[in-house]
Amino acid sequence: MTAPSSSGYIDTYYRRTLTSSEDYPRATGHIEADICIVGGGLAGLTAALKLARLGRSVVLLEENRIAWGASGRNGGFVAAGYATGLDSIARHVGQHQAHELYRLSMEGVEIMRTHIDMLGIREASPVSGIAKALRYHSGGALKASSEKQRRDFGMQLRYLKRDEVRALYNSPKYQEAVLDEDAFHFHPLNYARALAREAAKQGSSIYEQSAAVSAELDGARKRIRTKEAMIEAGQVLFATGGYTGRVVPALRRAFLPISTYVLLTEEAPDLVRDAIRTDAAILDDRRAGDYYRVVDEGRRILWGGRITTRVGDPRNIATLLQREMVTTYPQLEPLKVEVGWSGLMSYARHLMPQIGQLQPGVWYCTAFGGHGMNTTAIGGTIIAEGMAGESDRYRLFAPFGLSWNGGILGKAAAQLTYWAYQATDAIREFGQR
């Protein structure tokens, strides 16, 4: 059996466990299509598949490899919600529209689950359950909010008291949690590559190593150029993220590139299971917190956390995250790290996805940082519906447009905000001692 091709991907757990070997060609020459999609992450792939199924001819351009960026190197968490909370969304658009947006986020989870089931993507390795855990006593607020979500949205949530939490996550830090049994975690790179295969099967033309270098967007026929090709299309969708270039300045100015970090431990099943006694993943409720899960049937831990506005990788990724891991689970101090990596996410200042129409025939679907899996799925779906004239559900995101990211001051503010979250977390946890 030929080993899967991992050429072009950075070293991550997901690259090491690829299950497919197909490569896609570079775009060359003059290519015509109904729709050109720029960006081969989960949003672009979801849109490409949807549009191909609707009978549109689609060309998808990816600068590197399919899901090379955040789509293929994240924590692999799929749960309802956005990077900002429901109350914050309601303050911006009102309660009714906030609830509609939240239901869309739930639909995003089901879209991904349906893709996995209907396309038989076993290599995505989905595992049910994500727990939201607190390091402080909420005074009944967590239980009340989970009960409200059950009433309002029919979510399958189970409140866990301290003893129940610690029976699953053997850490002295956690005080209470809510287990979302509708959520799941999975292998995002294998999933993304399966979407690409299906989109190609449905007629989409996918090109890797084909960065868009210029765009002419004002005419009836849009022109996107790469170094070796010119694509003409009636409509264009920009579905790039943290690695967005300067082809469309309005998109470049509208997001903040934020780095997050992930590590993979060595194989040590006894040590791992002494700490984490469930396959359900965990999302630390701290605003400056961690997210982690067991992989390889409980033999290793995949641990993510920390964010910075720096673009380059710090040399001590593994050391920083291992310190967080051992602070949470002192018994894991002997556990060694095999590899650490980072990736750039795109965040809008309002912390919501940016989904809409820039001008006639020119669409965007981006800024999924902080809660990207379900939102890329619903974003790619509803933007495809809009491009095909099937629905205008994308308009629900109109209040969260392409607001300026603040430039250098915006990056500084984002970093200062994160440090403030860390300080608040530390103070709140100190009160539990």
C-alpha positions in Angstrom: 0.0 0.0 0.0 1.3 3.4 -0.9 1.8 5.8 2.0 -0.4 8.9 1.9 1.2 12.0 0.6 1.9 14.5 3.3 4.2 16.7 1.2 3.4 20.4 1.8 1.7 20.0 5.2 3.4 21.1 8.4 4.2 18.4 11.0 1.1 17.8 13.0 -0.9 14.9 14.4 -3.2 15.2 11.5 -0.4 15.1 8.9 1.0 12.0 10.6 -2.4 10.2 10.4 -3.5 11.1 6.9 -5.4 8.3 5.1 -5.5 9.6 1.6 -2.8 10.2 -1.1 -4.5 12.3 -3.8 -2.8 15.5 -5.0 -4.5 18.1 -7.1 -2.8 19.9 -10.1 -1.8 23.5 -10.4 -4.1 25.7 -12.3 -2.7 26.5 -15.8 -4.0 28.3 -18.9 -7.4 29.9 -19.4 -10.2 28.3 -17.3 -13.9 29.2 -17.4 -16.5 28.3 -14.8 -19.8 29.5 -13.2 -18.1 30.1 -9.9 -14.5 30.5 -8.7 -13.8 29.8 -5.0 -10.5 31.1 -3.5 -9.5 29.1 -0.5 -9.4 25.3 0.0 -10.4 25.2 3.7 -13.6 23.9 5.2 -15.7 26.8 4.2 -14.6 26.8 0.6 -14.9 23.0 0.3 -18.4 23.0 1.8 -19.5 25.7 -0.6 -17.8 23.9 -3.6 -19.6 20.6 -2.8 -23.0 22.3 -2.3 -22.7 24.3 -5.5 -21.5 21.3 -7.5 -24.5 19.4 -6.3 -26.7 22.3 -7.5 -25.3 21.9 -11.0 -22.9 24.8 -11.0 -19.4 24.5 -12.6 -16.9 25.3 -9.9 -13.2 26.0 -9.8 -11.5 26.0 -6.4 -8.0 27.6 -6.0 -5.9 26.7 -3.0 -2.6 28.4 -2.4 -1.0 25.4 -0.6 -2.7 22.1 0.0 -6.3 21.3 0.8 -7.0 22.4 4.4 -3.3 23.5 4.8 -4.2 26.3 7.2 -6.4 26.3 10.4 -9.0 24.0 8.8 -6.5 21.1 8.9 -4.5 21.7 12.1 -7.0 22.7 14.7 -8.3 21.0 17.9 -11.1 19.2 16.0 -14.0 20.3 18.1 -17.5 20.5 16.6 -20.1 22.1 18.8 -22.8 24.7 18.5 -22.1 28.3 19.2 -19.7 31.1 18.1 -16.5 32.7 19.4 -18.7 35.2 21.3 -21.6 34.3 23.5 -25.3 34.4 22.8 -25.9 37.3 25.1 -23.3 39.4 23.2 -24.9 38.5 19.9 -28.3 39.4 21.3 -27.1 42.8 22.4 -26.0 43.5 18.8 -29.0 42.1 16.8 -31.7 41.4 19.3 -32.9 38.2 20.9 -34.9 36.8 18.0 -32.1 37.2 15.4 -29.6 35.9 18.0 -31.6 32.8 18.4 -31.8 32.3 14.6 -28.0 32.6 14.4 -27.6 30.1 17.2 -29.8 27.7 15.4 -27.6 28.1 12.3 -24.6 27.1 14.4 -26.4 24.0 15.5 -27.3 23.2 11.9 -23.5 23.5 11.1 -22.9 20.6 13.5 -25.5 18.5 11.8 -24.2 19.3 8.3 -20.8 18.0 9.3 -22.3 14.9 11.0 -24.4 14.2 7.9 -21.3 14.6 5.6 -19.4 12.0 7.7 -22.4 9.6 7.8 -23.6 9.9 4.2 -20.1 10.0 2.6 -18.8 7.3 4.9 -15.9 9.3 6.1 -14.7 6.8 8.6 -11.2 8.4 8.6 -12.7 11.5 10.2 -12.9 9.3 13.4 -15.8 11.2 15.1 -16.2 10.8 18.9 -19.2 12.1 20.7 -19.2 14.6 23.6 -17.5 17.8 24.6 -17.5 19.1 28.2 -17.4 22.8 29.1 -15.6 22.9 32.4 -15.2 25.6 35.0 -12.3 26.2 37.5 -14.6 28.1 39.8 -18.0 27.7 41.3 -20.6 29.6 39.2 -23.1 29.9 42.0 -25.7 28.0 39.9 -25.2 30.1 36.8 -23.8 27.3 34.7 -26.6 24.9 35.6 -29.2 27.6 34.9 -27.7 28.5 31.5 -27.6 24.8 30.4 -31.2 24.3 31.4 -32.1 27.5 29.4 -30.3 26.1 26.3 -32.2 22.8 26.7 -35.5 24.7 26.8 -34.7 27.2 24.0 -32.9 25.0 21.6 -33.5 21.3 22.6 -29.8 20.7 23.2 -28.7 17.5 24.8 -26.8 19.0 27.8 -25.9 17.2 31.1 -24.8 19.2 34.1 -22.0 17.7 36.1 -21.2 18.5 39.7 -17.7 18.6 41.0 -17.4 14.9 41.9 -18.9 13.9 38.6 -16.5 16.1 36.7 -13.5 14.8 38.6 -14.5 11.2 38.0 -14.0 11.9 34.3 -11.2 14.5 34.4 -9.0 13.6 37.3 -7.8 17.1 38.0 -8.1 19.2 41.2 -8.8 22.3 39.1 -12.4 21.6 37.9 -15.4 22.6 40.0 -18.3 21.9 37.6 -19.1 21.3 34.0 -21.7 20.8 31.3 -21.4 17.9 28.9 -22.7 18.6 25.4 -23.7 15.2 24.1 -24.7 16.5 20.6 -21.1 17.8 20.1 -18.2 15.7 18.8 -14.5 15.9 18.0 -12.8 14.4 15.0 -9.9 14.5 12.5 -10.4 17.7 10.5 -7.8 17.1 7.8 -9.1 13.7 6.8 -12.6 15.2 6.8 -11.5 18.1 4.6 -9.8 15.9 2.1 -12.9 13.7 1.9 -15.0 16.8 1.1 -12.5 17.7 -1.6 -12.8 14.2 -3.1 -16.5 14.4 -3.1 -16.6 17.9 -4.6 -14.3 16.7 -7.4 -16.5 13.6 -8.0 -19.5 16.0 -8.3 -17.6 18.0 -11.0 -15.7 20.7 -9.2 -12.2 21.4 -10.5 -9.8 21.7 -7.6 -6.3 23.2 -7.9 -3.6 23.2 -5.3 -0.4 25.3 -5.2 -2.5 27.9 -7.1 -2.5 31.2 -5.2 -4.6 34.0 -6.5 -2.3 36.9 -7.2 -4.8 39.4 -8.7 -8.5 39.9 -9.2 -10.6 41.9 -11.6 -14.0 42.0 -10.0 -16.0 44.9 -11.6 -17.2 43.3 -14.8 -19.9 40.8 -15.5 -17.2 38.2 -15.8 -14.8 38.2 -12.9 -11.1 37.3 -13.6 -8.9 35.7 -11.0 -5.2 35.2 -11.9 -2.6 32.9 -10.5 1.0 32.7 -11.7 0.1 30.2 -14.4 -3.7 30.6 -15.0 -6.5 33.0 -15.5 -9.9 31.9 -14.3 -13.1 33.6 -15.7 -16.3 33.2 -13.7 -19.7 34.8 -13.2 -19.2 34.8 -9.5 -16.3 34.6 -7.0 -16.2 33.5 -3.4 -13.3 34.4 -1.2 -13.2 31.8 1.6 -9.7 32.4 3.0 -8.9 32.7 6.7 -5.8 33.7 8.7 -3.5 33.4 5.7 -5.6 35.8 3.5 -3.4 37.8 1.1 -3.8 41.3 -0.3 -5.8 40.5 -3.5 -8.9 42.0 -2.0 -7.9 44.8 0.5 -11.3 45.0 2.1 -10.9 41.4 3.3 -7.3 41.8 4.5 -8.3 44.9 6.6 -11.3 43.1 8.2 -9.7 40.4 10.3 -7.0 39.9 12.8 -4.6 37.0 12.3 -4.3 35.2 15.7 -2.0 32.3 16.4 -3.1 29.4 18.5 -0.9 26.4 19.6 -1.4 22.6 19.9 0.8 19.7 21.1 0.6 15.9 20.8 2.0 13.8 23.6 3.8 10.6 23.4 2.0 7.3 23.5 1.4 6.4 27.2 -2.1 4.9 27.7 -1.9 4.2 31.4 -0.6 7.7 32.2 -3.2 9.3 29.9 -6.1 7.3 31.3 -5.1 8.1 34.9 -5.8 11.7 34.1 -8.6 11.7 31.5 -11.0 8.8 32.0 -13.4 9.6 29.2 -13.3 10.0 25.4 -15.3 13.2 25.7 -13.2 16.2 24.9 -12.9 19.2 27.2 -13.1 22.9 26.7 -11.8 24.9 29.6 -14.3 27.8 30.2 -11.5 30.3 30.9 -11.4 33.0 28.3 -7.7 32.4 28.2 -8.1 28.6 28.6 -7.3 25.3 27.0 -9.0 22.6 24.9 -7.9 19.0 24.7 -8.9 15.5 24.1 -7.5 12.0 23.9 -6.6 10.5 20.5 -5.5 7.2 19.2 -8.0 5.3 21.4 -6.8 7.0 24.6 -3.1 6.5 24.1 -2.2 10.1 23.6 -3.4 13.6 24.4 -3.9 16.4 21.9 -3.8 19.7 23.9 -4.4 23.2 22.5 -4.4 26.6 24.0 -2.9 30.1 24.2 -3.3 32.7 21.6 -1.0 35.5 20.4 -0.9 38.1 17.7 2.5 37.1 16.6 2.7 35.4 13.2 5.9 33.4 13.7 6.1 30.2 15.8 7.6 30.6 19.3 10.5 28.2 19.8 8.9 26.9 23.0 5.4 25.9 21.9 5.7 22.5 23.5 7.1 23.9 26.8 4.4 26.5 27.1 1.5 24.1 26.5 3.1 21.3 28.6 3.3 23.6 31.5 -0.5 24.3 31.2 -1.1 20.5 30.9 0.9 19.7 34.0 -0.6 22.5 36.0 -4.0 21.0 35.3 -3.0 17.4 35.7 0.1 17.1 38.0 0.3 13.3 37.3 1.1 14.0 33.7 4.5 15.6 34.5 6.4 12.5 33.1 4.5 12.6 29.9 6.7 13.8 27.0 5.6 15.8 24.0 6.2 14.4 20.5 5.3 17.5 18.4 3.9 21.0 18.8 2.5 23.3 16.1 0.6 26.5 15.6 -1.8 28.0 13.0 -3.2 31.3 12.1 -6.9 31.8 12.7 -8.9 34.8 11.4 -10.9 36.8 14.0 -13.1 39.8 13.3 -13.2 42.4 16.1 -16.9 41.5 16.7 -15.9 37.8 17.1 -18.5 36.6 14.6 -18.0 35.0 11.1 -18.0 37.4 8.2 -20.4 36.1 5.6 -21.9 38.1 2.8 -21.7 39.9 -0.5 -19.0 42.5 -1.2 -20.5 43.6 -4.5 -22.6 42.0 -7.2 -21.1 38.6 -7.9 -18.4 38.8 -5.3 -18.9 37.0 -2.0 -16.9 36.3 1.2 -17.1 33.7 3.9 -14.3 34.0 6.5 -13.3 34.9 10.1 -14.1 31.6 11.8 -11.5 31.8 14.5 -12.4 30.5 17.9 -15.3 28.3 16.8 -14.5 27.3 13.3 -15.8 23.8 12.6 -19.5 24.2 12.8 -19.4 27.8 11.5 -17.4 26.9 8.4 -20.0 24.3 7.6 -23.0 26.5 7.9 -21.1 29.5 6.4 -20.1 27.5 3.3 -23.7 26.2 3.0 -25.6 29.4 3.2 -23.2 31.4 1.1 -23.6 28.7 -1.6 -27.4 29.0 -1.2 -27.1 32.7 -1.8 -24.8 32.4 -4.8 -27.2 29.9 -6.3 -30.3 32.0 -5.5 -31.7 29.3 -3.3 -32.0 31.3 -0.1 -30.9 34.6 1.5 -30.1 33.1 4.9 -26.6 34.6 4.6 -28.2 38.0 5.4 -28.6 37.0 9.0 -24.9 37.8 9.3 -25.2 41.2 7.7 -24.9 43.1 11.0 -21.4 41.5 11.4 -19.7 42.9 8.3 -16.2 43.7 7.2 -15.4 46.2 10.0 -11.8 47.5 10.1 -9.5 45.4 12.2 -7.8 48.4 13.7 -4.4 47.7 12.1 -1.4 47.6 14.5 -3.5 49.1 17.2 -6.1 46.3 16.7 -3.5 43.6 17.1 -2.1 45.3 20.2 -5.7 45.6 21.7 -6.3 41.9 21.0 -3.1 40.9 22.8 -3.8 43.2 25.7 -7.4 41.8 25.9 -6.0 38.2 26.0 -3.6 39.1 28.8 -6.4 40.7 30.7 -8.4 37.5 30.3 -5.5 35.6 31.8 -5.3 37.9 34.7 -9.0 37.6 35.4 -8.9 33.8 35.1 -6.0 33.7 37.6 -7.9 36.0 40.1 -11.1 34.0 39.8 -9.2 30.7 40.3 -7.3 32.0 43.3 -10.6 32.6 45.0 -11.3 28.9 44.9 -8.2 27.9 46.9 
